[in-house]
Amino acid sequence: MYRALTGTCSIFALATLATFASGAEPDPGPPTPDSTYRPLPTAPFAEVKAMDEADKPQIMQRQEALL
């Protein structure tokens, strides 16, 4: 009985291993710049910071109105 159970478990383990091993795909590596989640910024940092600082009073006023 023990020998039959061991053989059955071994066959099941090998079948499971073969199933998962055949479906494994290699790691594609880091994403290319064209396939990132969002577009990368193209404006210089100083320009973006200046735009953010210019927009801040309007944004703060809008947020205060929400509160």
N, C-alpha and C positions, 0 to 999 in steps of 0.2 A: 504494500500500500504506500509506504513512504517513498519507494523508488518511483512508482508511477506518478505520485504527486510532484516529486522533484523534476521529473521529465516534463510534465505538463507545464510547470512553472518556467522551466528553461525555454521551452518552445514559445510560450507566451512572451517572455522577456525578449527573445530574439526577434519575434515578429514585431513587437513594439519598437525595438531599436531600429529595425530595418525601415519601418514606416516613417519614423521621425528623421532618420538619416537621409532618406531619399528626398525629403521635402526641404532640406536645409539649403539656404542660399548664402552665397558669400556676402560679407559686409560691403556695401557699396561705397563706403568711405564718406568723407565730408561732402555736403551738398555743394554744387557749383554755384557761383554767384547768381546765375539766372534762375535757380530753383530754391531760393531762400523763402522763408515764410512771408516776409514783407519786403518791399523795395528798399534798397540801401540808400542812405542820404547822399545827395550829390552836391549840395550847397556847402560852402565853407562854414566851419563852426561859428566863426565870429558873425557871419551874416544871419545864421539861424538864431543865435543868441540875441542879436539886435531886434529881429522880428518878434521873438518871444517877449522881450522886455517892452516893446512898443504895444503889444497886444494885452499885456498883463492888466492894465486898469480896466479895460472892457470886460475881460474874463472875470476879474474879481467882482465887478459890479453885477454881472450876471449871476455869479455864484451866491452873492449876498442876497439877491432877490429870491433865489430858490430857498434860502434858509429863512 
